[in-house]
Amino acid sequence: MYKHFKNNSMKEIFDFNSNIKKNLFYLFIGGVILTIIGLYQVINSGNGHEEVSQALGINISSDGHSEYHWYHRLYSNLWINVVYFLGISISAIFFVAIQYVSQAGWSSGILRVPLAIGRWLLPGSVLMLVVFAITNHDVFHWTHEYLYDKSDPRYDYIIDGKKAYLNLPFFLGRMVFFLGVWYLFYTLILKYVAKEDKLGGTESWQKLFTISTVFVVFYAFTQSVAAWDWVLSIDTHWFSTMFGWYVFASWWVSALALITYIIIILRDNGYLTFVNHSVLHDLGKYVFAFSVFWTYIWFSQFLLIYYANIPEETIYFVERLESDIYFPFFIVNLILNFFFPFLFLMTRASKRFTRFLKIACPVVLFGHFIDFYLMITPGVLKSNGGFGFLEIGLLLVFLSAFLFVILHGLTKLPLVAKNHPMLDESLHHDI
């Protein structure tokens, strides 16, 4: 069965050639140039208050906050990109684990793609630690010591009440522990995947089932805590018991969209030629279903807060709905992440043919970048936020590095898990 595909010249090893590297380099340089232009505009526009997004035509206002500096906007964007791309990476590993736990066969031929996306976990973790070391006081308000000093006029009794949880040693300990254990599970998965390729049989598959089961349970808890730490704690006074699920949904559907898009691009270039319309259909259903799931979580959180109308809860949405800066993105967020994928991917045909998925997946990916922008920027910058060359440039810089790591990762293993015991089901998947 596998020899049949091999004899038909199916490409097993991804060729990360010089043309691809050159294009990624151009993307990186373009991002650097836009970032520099954006920084220049922010620095030379009254501490960044008056910069205008020329592309979107959004005017930026200021609340006159004397402690705001241009580098706060840079730091905010660095943190957005770190969290966004790291979340996609770990969610791709979660996708692999779910396939083993559920003993799914349809996906066995495409698992090397999410495994490659997972390779960003290590550099992404290092970047997170470095960026946090640089930006912690400017992104996370609760890190200022004066907030806990009762003799200081800036003392905050609410934040002081949370110091048992929100303190730097415990926060960094959780961050290092989560990232370290996630990476440990990932290395174990890679180890037994490579062993399965070499030896065949079912022993490695059974090991992968056990490892994945433990990882899924561990991830289910730690992902929510990571969401509280890395995103929710930026708005230190605000809280939501649904926020962990909300961040999970955004990371998860972004990872699904990226997995789908990379598989389509590989297929178009002569790789993974066995991927048929049924496999694409299942991937499309994933993107469609979890776009609706994200909306369900979004609406549930919004409705409960709106209905209760408690000031300490509603402030989160007031900052976004009543702001000339953030309100347009609030609307765009709903359009890109719910209305568009819901209507565009509703039909059976749209989930089975690449011409539709090639449009839907990038839109969903950008839409959830906007989602993280809305989660983080208002809490960090208040009314000093904006969206322009700086935001676009840094996104391109991170995207180029992210894609480089993924595409290099695709060369590490054959693209087809030839000894996976359920490969035949994937090759003949039909729905």
C-alpha positions, 0 to 999 in steps of 0.5 A: 500500500505505502509502496504504491505511493512511493513508487508513484514518486510521492515526495517524502522529504520536504525540500526547504530550498533557497527560494523559500528561504529567500522569500522568508528573508524578504518577508523578515526584512519587510517586517523590520522596515515597517517596524522601524517606520512605525517606531519613527512615527510613534516617537515623533507623534507626541509620545505616540498619541497621534499616530494614525493607521494609514491603512485603516484610517483609525485616529488615535487619541490620548488620555494624557497619561504622563507615564506613557512612553513610545516603547510601551507600544513596542513592548505591548506588540512584542508580548502579543506576538509572543503569546499568539505564536507560542499558543499556536505552537502548543495547540498544534502539539495538542492536536497531535496528542488528541489524534493519538488519544482518540485513536483517530486514523483519518489524520495519521497521514498529516500529523507531521505538519502539526509536529513541525509547527510544534518546533516553535515551542522551544524558540518561542519559550525562550523568546517569552522569557526574554521579552518578559524580562524586558517588558514585565513592568510595562506590560504587567501593572501588578509587577510594581512593588509600590502597589503593595506598599500601604504607605505609598499613595499608589497602593492598590488594595485589590492587587495587594489582595492577589499577591499570593498568586501574582508575585514574580517568583511564583509567576516565573515559576509557573511559566518555566514549569509549564513551558518546560513540561510542555516541551518535555512531552513534545520531545517524548512524542518526537522520540517515539514518532521517529522510533516508529518510523524506524522500527514499525510495529505497534509498540511506539504507537502504544507509547504515544497513546499513553504519553498523549493521554497524560499530556492532554490532561496536563495541558487542559489545566495548565493552558487555562492557568497560562491564559490567566497569567499571560493575558488576563493578569494584564487587566489586573482588576478584571476577572472572568471565569471563562477566560481560560476557555476563551484563550484556548478557543482562539489558540486552537482554531488558529492552530487548526487553520494553520495546519489546514493551510500548510497541508494545502500548500504542501499538496499543491507543491507535490507533497502529501498527494494522497490527501483527498477531499475527505481529509480536507473536509474534516480539516475544514469542519474543524475550522468551521466548528471551532470558529463557532465554538470560539463565538459561543465562548465569546458570547457567553462571557459577554452576555453574562457580564452584560446582564449582571452589569457589575462595574468591575466586570463591565469595565473590560468591555467598556474600554473596548466598546466606547473607545474610538481606537478599539471599537472598530477592531471589536467589530472586525474581530466578530466579522473575521472570527465568526460571521466570515468563517460561519457563512463562508464555510457553511456549505459542504463544498467550501470545506472540501476544495482548496480554493475556499480553504485558501481564503478562509484559513489566512482570514481566520489566522489574522482574525485571531491575531486581532483577537489577541490584540484586543485582549492585550493592548487596551490593558497595557496602553489604555487610550494610547493604543493604535494599529499601524506600521509598527503592529504590521511590521512586528507581525511580519517579523515574527511570522517569518521566523515562525515559518522558518522554524516550521519549514525547517522542522518539516525536513526533520522527518519524512512527511508520511508516517509510513509505519503508523498502524492506521496509515491505510485509513488515512490514505483511503479516508472517504466521507 
